[in-house]
Amino acid sequence: MVELQTSRLDSVFHALGDATRRRMLRDLAGGERTVGQLAQPFAISLAAASKHIKALENAGLIHREVRGRTHVCRLDPGPLASAHEWLTFYERFWTERLDVLERLLREEDGRKKPPSKETPHD
């Protein structure tokens, strides 16, 4: 079970590791697109677009449906939840460390400030 989840997470991060595929996912967030529509912004061949789409399909991020001669893709954001969960751990890790750093810097600033001198009023 763990190996299956690790394998899926690896596939998701592999798919997200390419700018073309991330753009395709963003486009699919707006609704279904054909393979040609997904390829168009990149001026790539349909064969190259299909390779990118296959990586997204392997990660479970999209589903492709054949309608006649047209291949229509739609987003399935579910697998992004596991990637988000994995990243959230590190978000907490860095937030905690940055909070400690901020506290230490504030303490250091407090020690460096010279005592304020009050001017006597006549």
Backbone torsions as a table, in degrees:
resi	resn	phi	psi	omega
1	MET	NA	-45.6	179.9
2	VAL	-63.8	-41.1	179.2
3	GLU	-61.5	-39.2	178.4
4	LEU	-63.7	-44.2	179.8
5	GLN	-66.2	-40.2	178.5
6	THR	-64.6	-43.3	179.1
7	SER	-61.2	-42.5	179.9
8	ARG	-66.1	-43.3	178.9
9	LEU	-62.9	-41.1	176.4
10	ASP	-60.0	-42.6	179.5
11	SER	-64.0	-40.5	179.4
12	VAL	-63.8	-48.5	-179.5
13	PHE	-66.9	-34.3	174.9
14	HIS	-61.5	-46.5	-179.5
15	ALA	-63.3	-40.4	-178.8
16	LEU	-76.3	-12.0	-177.6
17	GLY	-75.4	-3.2	-178.3
18	ASP	-117.4	130.1	-176.9
19	ALA	-61.9	-36.8	179.8
20	THR	-63.4	-44.9	-179.4
21	ARG	-67.8	-37.5	176.8
22	ARG	-62.5	-39.4	178.8
23	ARG	-66.8	-39.4	177.9
24	MET	-61.4	-43.4	177.7
25	LEU	-61.5	-43.0	179.4
26	ARG	-61.8	-41.8	177.7
27	ASP	-63.3	-39.9	179.9
28	LEU	-69.3	-21.7	176.0
29	ALA	-63.8	-21.7	177.1
30	GLY	-86.1	-5.1	179.1
31	GLY	134.9	176.3	-178.7
32	GLU	-58.6	148.1	176.6
33	ARG	-141.7	148.7	172.5
34	THR	-80.8	164.9	177.6
35	VAL	-58.3	-40.9	178.2
36	GLY	-61.9	-41.7	178.0
37	GLN	-65.4	-36.9	178.2
38	LEU	-70.2	-33.6	-179.4
39	ALA	-76.7	-30.0	-170.4
40	GLN	-52.9	-46.9	-177.3
41	PRO	-64.3	-14.7	-174.3
42	PHE	-105.5	-7.4	-175.5
43	ALA	51.5	48.1	177.0
44	ILE	-113.3	161.7	179.3
45	SER	-70.5	162.2	176.4
46	LEU	-65.7	-31.7	177.6
47	ALA	-64.9	-43.2	178.7
48	ALA	-66.0	-41.7	177.9
49	ALA	-61.6	-39.8	179.9
50	SER	-63.2	-35.3	177.5
51	LYS	-65.3	-41.8	177.1
52	HIS	-64.4	-43.0	-179.6
53	ILE	-64.3	-36.9	178.2
54	LYS	-63.0	-40.2	177.4
55	ALA	-63.4	-39.6	177.7
56	LEU	-67.7	-38.6	177.1
57	GLU	-65.7	-44.0	179.8
58	ASN	-59.7	-31.1	178.4
59	ALA	-83.0	-6.4	-179.2
60	GLY	77.7	12.7	-176.4
61	LEU	-82.1	-20.9	176.8
62	ILE	-140.0	160.3	173.5
63	HIS	-123.2	137.5	179.4
64	ARG	-111.5	132.9	179.0
65	GLU	-123.2	134.7	178.5
66	VAL	-93.2	120.8	177.0
67	ARG	-118.9	96.4	-174.3
68	GLY	68.1	-120.4	178.1
69	ARG	-98.0	1.4	-175.9
70	THR	-101.8	134.6	175.2
71	HIS	-101.7	118.7	-178.1
72	VAL	-109.9	132.5	-178.4
73	CYS	-111.8	145.3	174.4
74	ARG	-137.3	150.9	-177.8
75	LEU	-75.6	140.3	169.1
76	ASP	-126.4	94.2	-172.8
77	PRO	-74.8	-5.2	-176.7
78	GLY	-49.1	-50.2	-178.8
79	PRO	-63.2	-18.9	176.8
80	LEU	-65.5	-23.6	179.9
81	ALA	-62.7	-39.5	179.5
82	SER	-68.6	-37.1	176.6
83	ALA	-66.6	-41.3	178.5
84	HIS	-62.5	-42.3	178.8
85	GLU	-61.4	-43.2	179.6
86	TRP	-63.7	-44.5	-179.5
87	LEU	-69.2	-30.8	-179.3
88	THR	-61.0	-36.3	176.6
89	PHE	-56.4	-45.5	-177.8
90	TYR	-75.0	-27.7	174.0
91	GLU	-63.1	-46.7	177.2
92	ARG	-61.6	-42.3	179.4
93	PHE	-56.4	-50.8	-177.5
94	TRP	-72.8	-35.2	178.3
95	THR	-62.2	-44.3	178.5
96	GLU	-61.5	-43.6	-179.0
97	ARG	-68.9	-38.4	177.6
98	LEU	-67.5	-34.8	175.6
99	ASP	-63.1	-41.9	177.9
100	VAL	-63.8	-44.2	179.0
101	LEU	-60.6	-44.5	179.0
102	GLU	-59.9	-44.8	179.3
103	ARG	-60.8	-45.4	179.9
104	LEU	-63.3	-40.2	178.9
105	LEU	-66.9	-39.2	177.1
106	ARG	-64.2	-42.4	178.1
107	GLU	-62.4	-42.4	179.4
108	GLU	-64.9	-41.9	176.7
109	ASP	-60.8	-39.1	179.9
110	GLY	-64.2	-34.4	179.1
111	ARG	-76.8	-28.0	-176.5
112	LYS	-82.1	-24.0	-176.7
113	LYS	-66.4	128.0	176.3
114	PRO	-70.9	150.1	179.4
115	PRO	-61.6	138.7	-178.9
116	SER	-72.4	136.5	179.5
117	LYS	-97.9	125.6	177.8
118	GLU	-88.2	133.3	178.0
119	THR	-87.7	135.8	-179.3
120	PRO	-69.4	142.7	178.3
121	HIS	-95.6	134.0	177.5
122	ASP	-89.1	NA	NA
